[in-house]
Structures are given as C-alpha cells and as structure tokens.
Amino acid sequence: MNKFIDTLTSTLASTASLWRGTNSRPAPNQPVQLLQLYDIENCPYCRVVREALTVLDIDAIIYPCPKGGERYRALVEELGGKAQFPFLVDKNTGVEMYESEDIVVYLRKTYGDKDGGMNLHGLKLAGSMLSSASRGIKGQRVKPAKKPAKLLILYSFESSPFSRPVRELLCELELAYELRNTGKAIMKDIGPPSLRARLFPDEPVQGRNRLQLLEQTGKVQVPYLIDPNTSIEMFESSDIMVYLNETYAQ
C-alpha cells in the first residue's frame, strides 16, 4: 500500500475511535509482572483493551494470534478452552479471562480506579469497529515468519497512526513483543515531536516510558523498535517495517 494512503487510513482509524488510547493517566497500582495479552491487531474487541492499557500506562507482552496463525492460538485454546480474542493472562493475580468488556473493567478495578469509572463499552466498541473497517484486512491474517529467540520491544501508544502499521505487521508475522506504552501524559505532549519542540521547548517530559525514550535516544517519538536478537534499535515506521520483513518474513 502507498505510504501516504497507509498513513491516511491509519489516521482515519484513530479518528473513528475518537483518538482513544492517546492520553495516559498512570494506574496507581502498576503490575509487578507484565500482563500477557493474546490478541489480533485489527480486532475491534482487542483494540478497546489496548486502549485501556494505554490510558492506564500499563505495559504488556503482546502475543499476536492472526487468522491462520499457529504459534500462539493453540496456547489460548489450551489455557482458556477456546480460540477467542482478546485473552488476558495476569500472573500477578492468577486471572485468565476472555471478553473485552470484562477485561477493561478488570484492569480499571485492579490497577486503576477501584470503582472502575464509567464504562461506555458499547460506544467504544462501535468506534473500534469503524477503525477496523478503515484498515481492511491489515493486521488480521498470518504471514510465514521466523520466530525470534527473544521478545522484541516496541514503544507505542494505541492511537498512534504511525505505530499502527508496525503493530499490524508484527501481528501478521506472529512476532511477540513487549509493548511499552507511551501515552501522552499532558496536553502539551499532543502533536508530532518537531511541533512540540518548537511550541514548548522548555516543557519537561512526563511519563515513565517517554522519559526512558528521551534518556535512551534523545527524543520522544514512536514507534521505536528494539530487537535484542540483532541489537537493532530504530525509529520510523516505514524503516521498521522494511527491517521486520527482511529479518523475519519468509
């Protein structure tokens, strides 16, 4: 797909979901062990769970389960009894669960506000379905790929139009990765890095993963991929996708 069209449809997908999964309100009770989410990138039910993870600033290991995939789908059936997604595993509490609405409520009650706050699941799901429609079959069907020995690491936030194509490809290639959420903690974080630097040159960076990115690379920009298998670290979605295809696709 043409890069411009790809970015445009990805932006439309974010707009359809009203840019949920952009801002972050760090959960007061961060999990000690990383959560595990078995999902399909372009599944509307999975998206609302990932939106909640961004809002709560919770990192997770993403195990992609595209249609036709064999790497992790069988494990979900073994653990939960059926190949249905999303499927959450929380080793901190021993919880394993299906159903996006139940997962979001669980995350908010366990790690966020104890009362869970307003749900509005139906409205969020409707927007998420529109988002999925704008991306067609991208991020849904498996492509043959080698399995790396170590998890990849991706700095991203759910609504980022530039991160989405990378996550879609990771899903298609069944490449598990550690998702480090970099949601925007303050309004002055809104917009591309170059614009923020001009408008707010002295504004301190907030958010643990955003600070980590700044310390490691000198700037806050997503997506940012770290591959411990090859010692590659890189920005720019198009470059990352070329790298993933050249390194892992078969």
C-alpha positions in Angstrom: 0.0 0.0 0.0 1.2 3.5 -0.8 2.8 5.1 2.3 0.6 8.2 2.1 -2.6 6.1 1.8 -1.5 3.8 4.6 -0.9 6.8 6.9 -4.2 8.4 5.9 -6.3 5.3 6.6 -4.4 4.8 9.9 -5.2 8.3 10.8 -8.9 7.7 9.9 -8.8 4.6 12.1 -7.6 6.7 15.1 -10.3 9.4 14.3 -13.0 6.8 14.2 -12.1 5.7 17.7 -12.0 9.4 18.7 -8.3 9.1 19.4 -8.9 6.9 22.5 -5.6 5.4 23.5 -3.7 8.7 23.2 -3.6 10.2 26.7 -2.3 8.4 29.7 -3.4 8.5 33.4 -0.9 6.2 35.0 -2.5 3.5 37.1 -1.9 3.9 40.8 -1.2 0.2 41.1 1.2 -0.9 38.4 1.5 -4.7 37.9 4.8 -6.2 39.1 4.9 -8.9 36.3 4.0 -7.9 32.8 0.5 -8.7 31.7 0.1 -11.0 28.7 -2.4 -10.2 26.0 -3.3 -12.6 23.2 -4.8 -10.6 20.5 -5.4 -9.7 16.9 -4.2 -6.2 16.0 -7.2 -5.2 13.8 -9.8 -6.9 16.0 -12.2 -4.2 17.4 -12.6 -6.1 20.7 -8.9 -6.3 21.2 -8.4 -2.6 20.4 -10.6 -1.5 23.3 -8.4 -3.5 25.6 -5.2 -2.0 24.2 -6.8 1.5 24.5 -7.3 0.8 28.2 -3.7 -0.3 28.6 -2.5 3.0 27.1 -4.8 5.0 29.3 -3.6 3.2 32.4 0.0 3.4 31.2 0.3 -0.4 31.7 2.9 -2.4 29.6 2.2 -5.9 28.4 3.5 -8.7 26.4 1.5 -9.0 23.2 1.2 -12.5 21.7 -0.3 -12.0 18.2 -2.9 -14.5 17.1 -3.8 -13.7 13.5 -6.2 -15.8 11.5 -4.4 -18.9 10.2 -1.7 -18.5 12.9 -0.4 -21.5 14.7 2.2 -20.0 17.1 0.0 -18.8 19.9 -3.6 -19.7 19.1 -3.3 -23.3 20.3 -1.9 -22.0 23.6 -5.0 -19.8 24.1 -7.2 -22.9 23.5 -5.2 -24.9 26.0 -5.4 -22.1 28.6 -9.0 -21.0 28.2 -10.7 -23.7 26.2 -11.4 -21.8 23.0 -9.7 -19.7 20.4 -11.3 -16.3 21.2 -9.6 -13.0 21.4 -8.7 -10.9 23.3 -7.5 -13.2 26.1 -5.7 -11.8 29.1 -3.3 -13.5 31.4 -2.4 -11.7 34.6 0.2 -13.7 36.6 0.1 -11.1 39.4 -3.4 -12.3 40.3 -3.8 -15.6 38.6 -6.6 -14.2 36.4 -7.1 -15.6 32.9 -10.1 -14.1 31.1 -11.9 -13.5 27.8 -14.4 -10.8 26.8 -13.1 -7.3 26.1 -15.6 -5.5 28.4 -14.8 -7.8 31.3 -11.0 -7.3 30.7 -11.3 -3.5 30.7 -13.4 -3.5 33.9 -10.9 -5.8 35.5 -7.9 -3.6 34.5 -9.5 -0.5 35.8 -10.6 -2.0 39.1 -7.3 -3.9 39.7 -4.8 -1.3 38.6 -6.8 2.0 38.2 -9.8 3.4 40.0 -11.3 0.9 42.3 -14.8 1.7 41.2 -13.9 1.2 37.6 -15.3 4.5 36.5 -17.7 4.9 33.5 -17.6 2.0 31.1 -19.3 3.1 27.8 -18.2 -0.1 26.3 -20.8 -0.1 23.6 -19.8 3.3 22.3 -16.1 2.4 22.4 -16.7 -0.8 20.5 -18.7 1.0 17.8 -15.8 3.3 17.2 -13.4 0.5 17.2 -15.4 -1.4 14.6 -15.2 1.7 12.3 -11.5 1.8 12.9 -11.1 -1.9 11.9 -13.2 -1.2 8.7 -10.9 1.6 7.7 -7.9 -0.8 7.7 -9.4 -3.7 5.8 -7.6 -7.0 6.4 -4.3 -5.5 7.6 -3.2 -7.0 10.9 -5.6 -9.9 10.7 -4.1 -12.7 8.6 -0.9 -14.7 9.2 2.2 -14.4 7.0 5.0 -17.0 7.3 7.9 -15.8 9.5 10.8 -17.0 11.6 10.3 -16.9 15.4 13.0 -14.8 17.2 14.6 -16.2 20.3 13.9 -13.1 22.3 10.9 -10.8 22.5 11.0 -7.6 20.5 10.3 -4.3 22.3 8.0 -1.7 20.9 7.4 1.8 22.3 4.0 2.8 21.1 0.6 4.1 22.1 -2.7 2.7 20.8 -3.9 5.6 18.7 -0.6 6.5 17.0 -1.2 6.4 13.2 2.5 5.7 12.7 2.7 2.8 15.2 -0.4 1.0 14.0 1.1 -0.3 10.7 4.1 -1.7 12.7 1.8 -3.4 15.1 -0.2 -4.8 12.2 2.9 -6.3 10.6 4.1 -7.7 14.0 0.7 -9.4 14.2 0.8 -10.8 10.7 4.3 -12.2 11.3 3.3 -13.6 14.7 6.2 -11.7 16.3 5.5 -11.5 20.1 6.7 -8.2 21.6 6.8 -6.2 24.8 4.6 -3.2 24.4 5.9 -0.2 26.3 3.0 2.3 26.3 4.0 5.9 25.7 0.7 7.6 26.1 0.7 11.4 26.3 0.6 12.5 30.0 -0.1 16.2 29.5 -1.8 18.2 26.8 1.5 19.8 25.7 2.5 16.3 24.5 -0.1 16.5 21.8 1.3 16.7 18.3 4.4 15.5 16.5 7.9 15.8 18.2 9.0 18.7 15.9 5.9 20.8 16.7 6.2 20.1 20.4 9.9 21.1 20.4 9.0 24.5 18.8 6.0 25.3 20.9 7.2 24.0 24.3 11.0 23.9 24.2 11.4 24.0 28.0 8.4 21.7 28.9 9.8 18.7 30.9 8.8 15.3 29.6 6.4 13.3 31.7 5.6 9.6 31.7 7.9 6.8 32.6 8.3 5.3 29.1 8.5 8.7 27.5 11.3 9.7 29.9 13.0 6.4 29.2 12.8 7.1 25.4 14.3 10.6 25.9 17.2 9.2 28.0 17.9 6.4 25.5 17.6 8.3 22.2 17.5 12.0 22.9 13.9 12.4 21.7 10.3 11.2 22.3 8.9 9.7 19.1 7.0 6.5 18.3 7.2 3.9 17.1 10.6 2.9 18.4 11.6 -0.7 18.0 14.3 -2.6 19.9 15.3 -6.0 18.7 17.6 -7.7 21.3 18.1 -10.6 18.8 20.1 -8.3 16.4 20.9 -5.3 18.7 18.9 -3.1 16.3 17.2 0.0 17.6 15.3 2.2 15.3 12.6 4.9 14.7 10.4 5.5 11.6 7.5 3.1 10.9 8.5 2.5 7.2 12.1 1.6 8.2 10.9 -0.7 10.9 8.6 -2.5 8.6 11.3 -3.0 6.0 13.5 -4.3 8.7 10.9 -6.8 10.1 10.2 -8.1 6.6 13.8 -8.5 5.7 14.7 -10.1 9.0 11.8 -12.3 9.9 9.4 -12.8 6.9 9.8 -16.0 4.9 
